[in-house]
């Protein structure tokens, strides 16, 4: 049986990669870090920010509230303060529905 290389997942992501994931500039990520308590990336000896998967999930939620739902920073903070769990659940639901929609579009395109 041939050797199958295990899939290695990153533990930390540099700010450049994170900014690219969300198609925003690095300064926006740094701004969000200052504004939102839930976002606390680690820093190495050089002071470079290192984001975990949990940080990335929090950025995804912040991005959803500010860019997709159009809330102000103040509004997004309040939403997270009032009921983070509910906000997270709704965001995950929207994510799943968008994935299903894309799958259906792909199926339709293949058939037609």
GIZILIN-V91736 format. One record per residue. N is the residue number from 1. SS is DSSP state (h for helix, s for strand, l for the rest). BURIAL is # if it has 16 or more other ideal C-beta (glycine too) atoms within 10 Angstrom, else .. Layout:
BEGIN
n | ss | burial
N | SS | BURIAL
N | SS | BURIAL
END
This chain:
BEGIN
n | ss | burial
1 | l | .
2 | l | .
3 | l | .
4 | l | .
5 | l | .
6 | l | .
7 | l | .
8 | l | .
9 | l | .
10 | l | .
11 | l | .
12 | l | .
13 | s | #
14 | s | #
15 | h | #
16 | h | .
17 | h | .
18 | h | #
19 | h | #
20 | h | .
21 | h | .
22 | l | #
23 | l | .
24 | l | #
25 | l | .
26 | h | .
27 | h | .
28 | h | #
29 | h | #
30 | h | .
31 | h | .
32 | h | #
33 | h | #
34 | h | .
35 | h | .
36 | l | #
37 | l | .
38 | l | #
39 | l | #
40 | l | .
41 | l | #
42 | s | .
43 | s | .
44 | l | .
45 | l | .
46 | l | .
47 | l | .
48 | l | .
49 | s | #
50 | s | #
51 | s | #
52 | l | .
53 | h | .
54 | h | .
55 | h | #
56 | h | #
57 | h | .
58 | h | #
59 | h | #
60 | h | #
61 | h | #
62 | h | #
63 | h | #
64 | h | #
65 | h | #
66 | h | #
67 | h | .
68 | h | .
69 | l | .
70 | l | .
71 | l | #
72 | l | .
73 | h | .
74 | h | .
75 | h | .
76 | h | #
77 | h | #
78 | h | .
79 | h | #
80 | h | #
81 | h | .
82 | h | .
83 | h | .
84 | h | .
85 | h | .
86 | h | .
87 | h | #
88 | h | #
89 | h | .
90 | h | .
91 | h | #
92 | h | .
93 | h | .
94 | h | .
95 | h | .
96 | h | .
97 | h | .
98 | h | .
99 | h | .
100 | h | .
101 | h | .
102 | h | .
103 | h | .
104 | h | .
105 | h | .
106 | h | .
107 | h | .
108 | h | .
109 | h | .
110 | h | .
111 | h | .
112 | l | .
END
